[in-house]
Amino acid sequence: MTTLVLVPAFNEAARLGRVLAGIHAAAPDADVLVVDDGSLDDTSGVARAAGARAVQLPFNLGYGVAVQTGYKLAVRERYACVVQLDADGQHEPADIPALRAVIERGEADVAIGSRFLPGAAPYRLGVLRRLGMGLFRLLARLLTDVRFSDVTSGFCAFNGDVVRFVATEWYPTDYPDADVLITLRRAGFRLREVPVRMYPRAGGSSMHAGLKPIYYVFKMLLSVALVPVRREAAAQKKGLT
């Protein structure tokens, strides 16, 4: 199965090389694409030096735009599977085969890396993040028939049908997380969680610093509220209505 490993990155030159080395070791047969979201450092140069393909956006457009850039390329080049992980070293590249296996065996359309399933490494959250994630899990449970343990991991794998679906106009441009999982499930896709390891960010600036968690919760609640509005268009895109 042709696989693209998608790595959105912003100012990650100091950490990216180690992440890419881990990806090449875990998935030597996969192609690797780094989408550089307008970095001010040499993120793109580090990516190319490590043997990855790099697409450099003209300026910082946001995480959602960066990953959708990768999805559109994957659709154009007809990849059967896309694995997505972050460039900051929080996700463990050695867990890529476990996510790929779910897709390759046809067990689900989406494999979601979870920090909180049995078999995952211990992961500690701050109070605000723990409360926010609990709220998003509850909303996801109410809006779907799935009881998710981790709706904000960002470490996942999609089959080709899902990649074509998320490469469309409805995809969020800011912080795509729980809202995307809810939309995918309500569009009829099969989702399955897989235990993965995730580590605290080592250095740099996290999106969860300062007042960012409050902004994130507000934006995510607004996006989740719009899921029913998107449902008809999303289902039509998949051919379900």
Contacts in CASP RR format, 6 or more apart in sequence:
PFRMAT RR
TARGET T0000
AUTHOR 0000-0000-0000
METHOD contacts of the structure
MODEL  1
MTTLVLVPAFNEAARLGRVLAGIHAAAPDADVLVVDDGSLDDTSGVARAA
GARAVQLPFNLGYGVAVQTGYKLAVRERYACVVQLDADGQHEPADIPALR
AVIERGEADVAIGSRFLPGAAPYRLGVLRRLGMGLFRLLARLLTDVRFSD
VTSGFCAFNGDVVRFVATEWYPTDYPDADVLITLRRAGFRLREVPVRMYP
RAGGSSMHAGLKPIYYVFKMLLSVALVPVRREAAAQKKGLT
1 80 0 8 1.000
1 81 0 8 1.000
1 100 0 8 1.000
1 103 0 8 1.000
1 104 0 8 1.000
2 31 0 8 1.000
2 78 0 8 1.000
2 79 0 8 1.000
2 80 0 8 1.000
2 81 0 8 1.000
3 27 0 8 1.000
3 29 0 8 1.000
3 30 0 8 1.000
3 31 0 8 1.000
3 79 0 8 1.000
3 80 0 8 1.000
3 81 0 8 1.000
3 82 0 8 1.000
3 83 0 8 1.000
3 100 0 8 1.000
4 30 0 8 1.000
4 31 0 8 1.000
4 32 0 8 1.000
4 33 0 8 1.000
4 70 0 8 1.000
4 73 0 8 1.000
4 74 0 8 1.000
4 77 0 8 1.000
4 79 0 8 1.000
4 81 0 8 1.000
4 82 0 8 1.000
4 83 0 8 1.000
5 23 0 8 1.000
5 27 0 8 1.000
5 30 0 8 1.000
5 31 0 8 1.000
5 32 0 8 1.000
5 33 0 8 1.000
5 82 0 8 1.000
5 83 0 8 1.000
5 84 0 8 1.000
5 85 0 8 1.000
5 96 0 8 1.000
6 33 0 8 1.000
6 35 0 8 1.000
6 67 0 8 1.000
6 70 0 8 1.000
6 71 0 8 1.000
6 74 0 8 1.000
6 82 0 8 1.000
6 83 0 8 1.000
6 84 0 8 1.000
6 85 0 8 1.000
7 16 0 8 1.000
7 19 0 8 1.000
7 20 0 8 1.000
7 23 0 8 1.000
7 32 0 8 1.000
7 33 0 8 1.000
7 34 0 8 1.000
7 35 0 8 1.000
7 47 0 8 1.000
7 52 0 8 1.000
7 84 0 8 1.000
7 85 0 8 1.000
7 86 0 8 1.000
7 87 0 8 1.000
8 34 0 8 1.000
8 35 0 8 1.000
8 37 0 8 1.000
8 63 0 8 1.000
8 64 0 8 1.000
8 66 0 8 1.000
8 67 0 8 1.000
8 84 0 8 1.000
8 86 0 8 1.000
8 87 0 8 1.000
9 16 0 8 1.000
9 34 0 8 1.000
9 35 0 8 1.000
9 36 0 8 1.000
9 37 0 8 1.000
9 39 0 8 1.000
9 43 0 8 1.000
9 47 0 8 1.000
9 66 0 8 1.000
9 87 0 8 1.000
10 36 0 8 1.000
10 37 0 8 1.000
10 38 0 8 1.000
10 39 0 8 1.000
10 43 0 8 1.000
10 60 0 8 1.000
10 62 0 8 1.000
10 63 0 8 1.000
10 66 0 8 1.000
10 87 0 8 1.000
11 39 0 8 1.000
11 40 0 8 1.000
11 41 0 8 1.000
11 43 0 8 1.000
11 204 0 8 1.000
11 205 0 8 1.000
12 19 0 8 1.000
12 39 0 8 1.000
12 41 0 8 1.000
12 43 0 8 1.000
12 46 0 8 1.000
12 87 0 8 1.000
12 88 0 8 1.000
13 39 0 8 1.000
13 41 0 8 1.000
13 42 0 8 1.000
13 43 0 8 1.000
13 45 0 8 1.000
13 46 0 8 1.000
14 41 0 8 1.000
14 204 0 8 1.000
15 87 0 8 1.000
15 88 0 8 1.000
15 89 0 8 1.000
15 202 0 8 1.000
15 203 0 8 1.000
16 34 0 8 1.000
16 43 0 8 1.000
16 46 0 8 1.000
16 47 0 8 1.000
16 50 0 8 1.000
16 87 0 8 1.000
17 46 0 8 1.000
17 47 0 8 1.000
17 50 0 8 1.000
18 89 0 8 1.000
19 85 0 8 1.000
19 87 0 8 1.000
19 88 0 8 1.000
19 89 0 8 1.000
19 91 0 8 1.000
19 93 0 8 1.000
20 32 0 8 1.000
20 34 0 8 1.000
20 46 0 8 1.000
20 47 0 8 1.000
20 50 0 8 1.000
20 51 0 8 1.000
20 52 0 8 1.000
21 50 0 8 1.000
22 93 0 8 1.000
22 94 0 8 1.000
23 30 0 8 1.000
23 32 0 8 1.000
23 52 0 8 1.000
23 85 0 8 1.000
23 93 0 8 1.000
23 96 0 8 1.000
24 32 0 8 1.000
24 50 0 8 1.000
24 51 0 8 1.000
25 93 0 8 1.000
25 94 0 8 1.000
26 93 0 8 1.000
26 94 0 8 1.000
26 95 0 8 1.000
26 96 0 8 1.000
26 97 0 8 1.000
27 83 0 8 1.000
27 93 0 8 1.000
27 96 0 8 1.000
27 97 0 8 1.000
27 100 0 8 1.000
30 83 0 8 1.000
30 96 0 8 1.000
31 53 0 8 1.000
31 79 0 8 1.000
32 51 0 8 1.000
32 52 0 8 1.000
32 53 0 8 1.000
33 52 0 8 1.000
33 53 0 8 1.000
33 54 0 8 1.000
33 55 0 8 1.000
33 70 0 8 1.000
33 73 0 8 1.000
33 74 0 8 1.000
34 43 0 8 1.000
34 44 0 8 1.000
34 47 0 8 1.000
34 52 0 8 1.000
34 53 0 8 1.000
34 54 0 8 1.000
34 55 0 8 1.000
34 87 0 8 1.000
35 54 0 8 1.000
35 55 0 8 1.000
35 57 0 8 1.000
35 66 0 8 1.000
35 67 0 8 1.000
35 69 0 8 1.000
35 70 0 8 1.000
36 43 0 8 1.000
36 44 0 8 1.000
36 47 0 8 1.000
36 54 0 8 1.000
36 55 0 8 1.000
36 56 0 8 1.000
36 57 0 8 1.000
37 57 0 8 1.000
37 60 0 8 1.000
37 61 0 8 1.000
37 62 0 8 1.000
37 63 0 8 1.000
37 65 0 8 1.000
37 66 0 8 1.000
38 56 0 8 1.000
38 57 0 8 1.000
38 58 0 8 1.000
38 59 0 8 1.000
38 60 0 8 1.000
38 61 0 8 1.000
39 56 0 8 1.000
43 54 0 8 1.000
43 87 0 8 1.000
44 54 0 8 1.000
44 56 0 8 1.000
45 54 0 8 1.000
47 53 0 8 1.000
47 54 0 8 1.000
48 54 0 8 1.000
55 69 0 8 1.000
55 70 0 8 1.000
55 73 0 8 1.000
57 65 0 8 1.000
57 66 0 8 1.000
57 69 0 8 1.000
61 173 0 8 1.000
62 173 0 8 1.000
62 174 0 8 1.000
63 174 0 8 1.000
63 175 0 8 1.000
63 176 0 8 1.000
64 171 0 8 1.000
64 172 0 8 1.000
64 173 0 8 1.000
64 174 0 8 1.000
64 175 0 8 1.000
64 176 0 8 1.000
65 173 0 8 1.000
67 84 0 8 1.000
67 176 0 8 1.000
68 166 0 8 1.000
68 167 0 8 1.000
68 171 0 8 1.000
68 173 0 8 1.000
70 82 0 8 1.000
71 82 0 8 1.000
71 163 0 8 1.000
71 166 0 8 1.000
71 167 0 8 1.000
71 171 0 8 1.000
72 167 0 8 1.000
74 82 0 8 1.000
74 160 0 8 1.000
74 163 0 8 1.000
74 167 0 8 1.000
75 163 0 8 1.000
75 164 0 8 1.000
75 167 0 8 1.000
79 160 0 8 1.000
79 163 0 8 1.000
80 159 0 8 1.000
80 160 0 8 1.000
81 100 0 8 1.000
81 103 0 8 1.000
81 104 0 8 1.000
81 157 0 8 1.000
81 158 0 8 1.000
81 159 0 8 1.000
81 160 0 8 1.000
82 157 0 8 1.000
82 158 0 8 1.000
82 160 0 8 1.000
82 163 0 8 1.000
83 96 0 8 1.000
83 99 0 8 1.000
83 100 0 8 1.000
83 156 0 8 1.000
83 157 0 8 1.000
84 154 0 8 1.000
84 155 0 8 1.000
84 156 0 8 1.000
84 157 0 8 1.000
84 158 0 8 1.000
85 91 0 8 1.000
85 93 0 8 1.000
85 96 0 8 1.000
85 154 0 8 1.000
85 155 0 8 1.000
86 154 0 8 1.000
86 155 0 8 1.000
88 201 0 8 1.000
88 202 0 8 1.000
88 204 0 8 1.000
89 199 0 8 1.000
89 201 0 8 1.000
89 202 0 8 1.000
90 198 0 8 1.000
90 199 0 8 1.000
90 200 0 8 1.000
90 201 0 8 1.000
91 154 0 8 1.000
91 155 0 8 1.000
91 196 0 8 1.000
91 197 0 8 1.000
91 198 0 8 1.000
92 121 0 8 1.000
92 196 0 8 1.000
92 197 0 8 1.000
92 198 0 8 1.000
92 199 0 8 1.000
94 197 0 8 1.000
95 113 0 8 1.000
95 155 0 8 1.000
95 194 0 8 1.000
95 196 0 8 1.000
95 197 0 8 1.000
96 157 0 8 1.000
98 111 0 8 1.000
98 194 0 8 1.000
98 195 0 8 1.000
98 196 0 8 1.000
99 111 0 8 1.000
99 113 0 8 1.000
99 155 0 8 1.000
99 156 0 8 1.000
99 157 0 8 1.000
99 194 0 8 1.000
99 196 0 8 1.000
100 111 0 8 1.000
100 157 0 8 1.000
102 108 0 8 1.000
102 111 0 8 1.000
102 157 0 8 1.000
102 192 0 8 1.000
102 194 0 8 1.000
103 109 0 8 1.000
103 111 0 8 1.000
103 157 0 8 1.000
103 158 0 8 1.000
103 159 0 8 1.000
106 159 0 8 1.000
107 190 0 8 1.000
107 192 0 8 1.000
108 190 0 8 1.000
108 191 0 8 1.000
108 192 0 8 1.000
109 158 0 8 1.000
109 159 0 8 1.000
109 161 0 8 1.000
109 162 0 8 1.000
109 184 0 8 1.000
109 189 0 8 1.000
109 190 0 8 1.000
109 191 0 8 1.000
110 156 0 8 1.000
110 157 0 8 1.000
110 158 0 8 1.000
110 159 0 8 1.000
110 162 0 8 1.000
110 181 0 8 1.000
110 184 0 8 1.000
110 189 0 8 1.000
110 190 0 8 1.000
110 191 0 8 1.000
110 192 0 8 1.000
111 156 0 8 1.000
111 157 0 8 1.000
111 192 0 8 1.000
111 193 0 8 1.000
111 194 0 8 1.000
112 148 0 8 1.000
112 150 0 8 1.000
112 153 0 8 1.000
112 155 0 8 1.000
112 156 0 8 1.000
112 181 0 8 1.000
112 191 0 8 1.000
112 192 0 8 1.000
112 193 0 8 1.000
112 194 0 8 1.000
113 150 0 8 1.000
113 153 0 8 1.000
113 154 0 8 1.000
113 155 0 8 1.000
113 156 0 8 1.000
113 193 0 8 1.000
113 194 0 8 1.000
113 195 0 8 1.000
113 196 0 8 1.000
114 120 0 8 1.000
114 148 0 8 1.000
114 149 0 8 1.000
114 150 0 8 1.000
114 153 0 8 1.000
114 193 0 8 1.000
114 194 0 8 1.000
114 195 0 8 1.000
114 196 0 8 1.000
115 121 0 8 1.000
115 123 0 8 1.000
115 150 0 8 1.000
115 153 0 8 1.000
115 196 0 8 1.000
115 197 0 8 1.000
115 198 0 8 1.000
116 123 0 8 1.000
116 149 0 8 1.000
116 150 0 8 1.000
117 149 0 8 1.000
117 150 0 8 1.000
117 193 0 8 1.000
117 194 0 8 1.000
117 195 0 8 1.000
118 195 0 8 1.000
119 195 0 8 1.000
120 195 0 8 1.000
120 196 0 8 1.000
120 197 0 8 1.000
120 198 0 8 1.000
121 197 0 8 1.000
121 198 0 8 1.000
121 199 0 8 1.000
123 198 0 8 1.000
124 200 0 8 1.000
125 133 0 8 1.000
128 213 0 8 1.000
128 214 0 8 1.000
128 217 0 8 1.000
129 208 0 8 1.000
129 213 0 8 1.000
132 213 0 8 1.000
132 217 0 8 1.000
133 150 0 8 1.000
133 151 0 8 1.000
133 152 0 8 1.000
135 217 0 8 1.000
135 221 0 8 1.000
136 151 0 8 1.000
136 152 0 8 1.000
136 177 0 8 1.000
136 178 0 8 1.000
136 220 0 8 1.000
136 224 0 8 1.000
137 147 0 8 1.000
137 148 0 8 1.000
137 149 0 8 1.000
137 151 0 8 1.000
137 178 0 8 1.000
139 178 0 8 1.000
139 182 0 8 1.000
139 221 0 8 1.000
139 224 0 8 1.000
140 146 0 8 1.000
140 148 0 8 1.000
140 151 0 8 1.000
140 178 0 8 1.000
140 181 0 8 1.000
140 182 0 8 1.000
141 147 0 8 1.000
141 148 0 8 1.000
143 182 0 8 1.000
143 186 0 8 1.000
143 224 0 8 1.000
143 227 0 8 1.000
143 228 0 8 1.000
144 181 0 8 1.000
144 182 0 8 1.000
144 185 0 8 1.000
144 186 0 8 1.000
145 185 0 8 1.000
146 185 0 8 1.000
146 191 0 8 1.000
148 178 0 8 1.000
148 181 0 8 1.000
148 191 0 8 1.000
148 193 0 8 1.000
149 193 0 8 1.000
150 193 0 8 1.000
151 177 0 8 1.000
151 178 0 8 1.000
151 181 0 8 1.000
152 177 0 8 1.000
152 178 0 8 1.000
153 196 0 8 1.000
153 198 0 8 1.000
154 177 0 8 1.000
155 196 0 8 1.000
155 198 0 8 1.000
158 166 0 8 1.000
161 189 0 8 1.000
161 238 0 8 1.000
162 184 0 8 1.000
162 189 0 8 1.000
165 184 0 8 1.000
165 187 0 8 1.000
165 189 0 8 1.000
165 234 0 8 1.000
165 237 0 8 1.000
165 238 0 8 1.000
166 180 0 8 1.000
166 184 0 8 1.000
168 237 0 8 1.000
170 183 0 8 1.000
170 230 0 8 1.000
170 233 0 8 1.000
170 234 0 8 1.000
170 237 0 8 1.000
171 180 0 8 1.000
172 179 0 8 1.000
172 180 0 8 1.000
172 223 0 8 1.000
174 219 0 8 1.000
174 223 0 8 1.000
175 207 0 8 1.000
175 216 0 8 1.000
175 219 0 8 1.000
175 220 0 8 1.000
175 223 0 8 1.000
177 220 0 8 1.000
178 220 0 8 1.000
178 224 0 8 1.000
179 220 0 8 1.000
179 223 0 8 1.000
179 224 0 8 1.000
179 226 0 8 1.000
179 227 0 8 1.000
181 191 0 8 1.000
182 224 0 8 1.000
182 227 0 8 1.000
183 227 0 8 1.000
183 230 0 8 1.000
183 231 0 8 1.000
183 234 0 8 1.000
184 191 0 8 1.000
185 191 0 8 1.000
186 227 0 8 1.000
186 231 0 8 1.000
186 234 0 8 1.000
186 235 0 8 1.000
187 231 0 8 1.000
187 234 0 8 1.000
187 235 0 8 1.000
187 237 0 8 1.000
187 238 0 8 1.000
187 240 0 8 1.000
188 235 0 8 1.000
188 238 0 8 1.000
188 240 0 8 1.000
189 238 0 8 1.000
206 212 0 8 1.000
207 216 0 8 1.000
208 216 0 8 1.000
232 241 0 8 1.000
235 241 0 8 1.000
END
